[in-house]
Amino acid sequence: MPPRGADYPRSVAATLGLSPDRAREESPAAYELLCLFAYLAPDRIPRRELPEAGAKALPERAREALAQHDRWTDVIETLARYSLVRRERGEDGLVAAYYVHRVVQQVVRGRMGDDAERWQ
């Protein structure tokens, strides 16, 4: 049972909010991709289907990163370093899918403010 007066939902959101902020500072393209991931199914986002899922809706930086393997790798590495996405590797060792925890998605959606409309 939480201590009396503890406001865990706010403290969790505040703590989780630091990671997207840091990712955004390090790589605006990574943050843009995280915004897209916040509105996709959290269970498994297949890498090969990602271009069809929302590449057209991505802002220019994230769209360009998706088209260039090395930039894409850097963007995903930024999100993984801040524990915002998890990668699943296939038998060939290549990334097959991404996972974003539902709580991370909710925090990102809550922090997007007016920008949220463009991702829905």
C-alpha positions in Angstrom: 0.0 0.0 0.0 1.4 3.4 -1.0 2.3 5.9 1.8 -0.6 8.2 2.7 -0.5 11.3 0.5 1.8 9.8 -2.1 1.0 10.8 -5.6 2.5 8.0 -7.6 0.8 8.6 -10.9 2.2 12.1 -11.1 5.7 11.1 -9.9 5.8 8.2 -12.5 4.7 10.5 -15.3 7.2 13.1 -14.2 10.0 10.5 -14.1 9.1 8.9 -17.4 8.8 12.4 -18.9 12.5 13.0 -18.5 13.4 10.2 -20.9 11.4 11.6 -23.9 12.7 15.1 -23.1 16.3 13.9 -23.2 15.7 11.9 -26.4 14.1 15.0 -28.0 17.2 17.1 -27.1 19.5 14.5 -28.5 17.6 13.6 -31.6 14.4 15.5 -32.7 13.9 12.7 -35.3 13.8 10.1 -32.5 11.2 12.1 -30.6 9.1 12.4 -33.7 9.3 8.6 -34.2 8.3 8.1 -30.5 5.3 10.3 -31.1 4.2 8.0 -33.9 4.9 4.9 -31.7 2.7 6.4 -29.0 -0.3 5.9 -31.3 0.6 2.4 -32.7 -0.1 -0.9 -31.0 2.4 -1.4 -28.2 2.6 -5.1 -28.4 4.6 -5.5 -31.5 5.4 -2.9 -34.2 6.9 -4.9 -37.1 9.9 -3.1 -38.7 9.0 -4.1 -42.2 5.5 -2.7 -41.9 6.5 0.6 -40.3 6.8 2.5 -43.5 3.2 1.7 -44.4 2.0 2.3 -40.9 2.9 5.9 -40.7 6.0 7.0 -42.6 3.8 9.4 -44.7 2.6 11.0 -41.5 6.1 11.5 -40.1 7.7 14.9 -40.1 10.6 15.3 -42.5 13.5 14.4 -40.0 11.9 11.1 -39.0 10.9 10.3 -42.5 14.5 10.9 -43.8 15.9 8.8 -41.0 13.6 5.9 -41.9 14.9 6.1 -45.5 18.6 5.9 -44.4 19.7 2.8 -42.6 22.5 4.5 -40.5 20.4 7.4 -39.4 17.5 5.0 -38.6 19.9 2.9 -36.4 21.0 6.1 -34.6 17.3 7.2 -34.0 16.3 3.8 -32.6 19.5 3.6 -30.5 18.6 6.9 -28.9 15.1 5.6 -28.0 16.5 2.3 -26.7 19.2 4.1 -24.6 16.5 6.0 -22.8 14.4 2.7 -22.4 11.6 4.1 -24.6 11.6 1.2 -27.0 12.7 -2.4 -27.0 13.9 -4.1 -30.1 13.2 -7.7 -31.1 15.7 -9.4 -33.3 14.9 -12.0 -35.9 16.8 -15.2 -36.5 19.0 -13.3 -38.9 20.1 -11.0 -36.1 18.3 -8.0 -37.7 15.7 -5.9 -35.9 12.3 -7.4 -36.7 10.1 -5.4 -34.5 9.8 -2.7 -31.8 7.9 -2.6 -28.5 6.8 0.5 -26.6 5.3 0.0 -23.2 1.7 1.3 -22.8 2.7 3.6 -19.9 5.4 5.2 -22.1 2.8 5.7 -24.8 0.4 7.3 -22.4 3.1 9.6 -21.0 4.2 10.7 -24.5 0.6 11.3 -25.6 -0.1 13.3 -22.5 2.9 15.5 -23.1 2.2 16.2 -26.7 -0.4 18.8 -26.1 -1.7 20.4 -29.3 0.7 18.3 -31.5 -1.4 15.2 -30.5 -4.0 15.8 -33.3 -1.5 15.3 -36.1 -0.6 11.8 -34.8 -4.1 10.4 -34.3 
